[in-house]
């Protein structure tokens, strides 16, 4: 069974809510939030800043902390 987590970008970007990611549900010693930490996401800079001039640039973000269903 899998769970969806919302991805929130750092406050330097104008768009905070930037996507969702899938992770296996916590089972036994495998904790879902630990599986998310360190995950690297590749996002389009134009989507994060609402600026179409930056459409050719991609940026990588790493998940550092998980709070509830947000990471």
C-alpha positions as a LaTeX table, in Angstrom:
\begin{tabular}{lrrr}
\hline
Residue & $x$ (\AA) & $y$ (\AA) & $z$ (\AA) \\
\hline
Unk1 & 0.00 & 0.00 & 0.00 \\
Unk2 & 1.26 & 3.49 & $-0.85$ \\
Unk3 & 0.63 & 7.01 & 0.44 \\
Unk4 & 0.79 & 10.42 & $-1.27$ \\
Unk5 & 2.79 & 13.26 & 0.32 \\
Unk6 & 2.60 & 16.94 & $-0.70$ \\
Unk7 & 5.86 & 18.62 & $-1.67$ \\
Unk8 & 6.41 & 22.18 & $-0.46$ \\
Unk9 & 9.20 & 24.29 & $-1.96$ \\
Unk10 & 11.37 & 26.62 & 0.18 \\
Unk11 & 10.03 & 30.13 & 0.82 \\
Unk12 & 12.43 & 31.73 & $-1.71$ \\
Unk13 & 10.14 & 30.50 & $-4.51$ \\
Unk14 & 6.81 & 32.19 & $-5.20$ \\
Unk15 & 4.96 & 28.84 & $-5.58$ \\
Unk16 & 5.12 & 26.84 & $-2.36$ \\
Unk17 & 2.94 & 23.85 & $-3.35$ \\
Unk18 & 4.93 & 22.20 & $-6.13$ \\
Unk19 & 3.80 & 18.60 & $-6.39$ \\
Unk20 & 3.16 & 15.22 & $-4.79$ \\
Unk21 & 5.29 & 12.13 & $-4.27$ \\
Unk22 & 4.45 & 8.50 & $-3.61$ \\
Unk23 & 5.94 & 6.42 & $-0.78$ \\
Unk24 & 5.27 & 2.99 & 0.70 \\
Unk25 & 3.19 & 3.05 & 3.88 \\
Unk26 & 4.95 & 2.57 & 7.24 \\
Unk27 & 5.27 & $-1.13$ & 7.97 \\
Unk28 & 7.34 & $-2.69$ & 10.72 \\
Unk29 & 10.72 & $-0.97$ & 10.96 \\
Unk30 & 10.38 & 0.78 & 7.57 \\
Unk31 & 9.07 & 4.27 & 8.36 \\
Unk32 & 7.53 & 6.23 & 5.45 \\
Unk33 & 9.00 & 9.59 & 6.49 \\
Unk34 & 12.52 & 8.10 & 6.65 \\
Unk35 & 12.13 & 6.74 & 3.12 \\
Unk36 & 11.29 & 10.28 & 1.89 \\
Unk37 & 14.27 & 12.02 & 3.50 \\
Unk38 & 17.13 & 12.50 & 1.07 \\
Unk39 & 14.89 & 12.05 & $-1.99$ \\
Unk40 & 15.94 & 14.42 & $-4.80$ \\
Unk41 & 13.29 & 16.11 & $-6.96$ \\
Unk42 & 13.89 & 17.84 & $-10.28$ \\
Unk43 & 11.53 & 20.76 & $-10.90$ \\
Unk44 & 11.16 & 23.41 & $-13.58$ \\
Unk45 & 12.20 & 26.87 & $-12.35$ \\
Unk46 & 9.40 & 28.53 & $-14.35$ \\
Unk47 & 6.81 & 26.53 & $-12.38$ \\
Unk48 & 8.36 & 27.51 & $-9.03$ \\
Unk49 & 8.57 & 31.25 & $-9.81$ \\
Unk50 & 5.58 & 31.66 & $-12.16$ \\
Unk51 & 7.98 & 33.16 & $-14.71$ \\
Unk52 & 7.92 & 31.71 & $-18.24$ \\
Unk53 & 11.32 & 33.28 & $-19.06$ \\
Unk54 & 12.98 & 30.65 & $-16.85$ \\
Unk55 & 11.30 & 27.70 & $-18.60$ \\
Unk56 & 14.60 & 26.25 & $-19.83$ \\
Unk57 & 16.09 & 25.91 & $-16.34$ \\
Unk58 & 15.60 & 22.96 & $-14.02$ \\
Unk59 & 16.38 & 22.93 & $-10.32$ \\
Unk60 & 16.97 & 20.03 & $-7.93$ \\
Unk61 & 15.47 & 20.04 & $-4.45$ \\
Unk62 & 16.20 & 17.53 & $-1.69$ \\
Unk63 & 13.61 & 16.51 & 0.92 \\
Unk64 & 15.03 & 17.27 & 4.37 \\
Unk65 & 12.06 & 17.04 & 6.73 \\
Unk66 & 8.55 & 15.60 & 6.83 \\
Unk67 & 5.68 & 17.11 & 8.83 \\
Unk68 & 2.43 & 15.16 & 8.67 \\
Unk69 & 1.64 & 14.79 & 4.96 \\
Unk70 & 3.94 & 17.64 & 3.90 \\
Unk71 & 7.60 & 17.40 & 3.02 \\
\hline
\end{tabular}
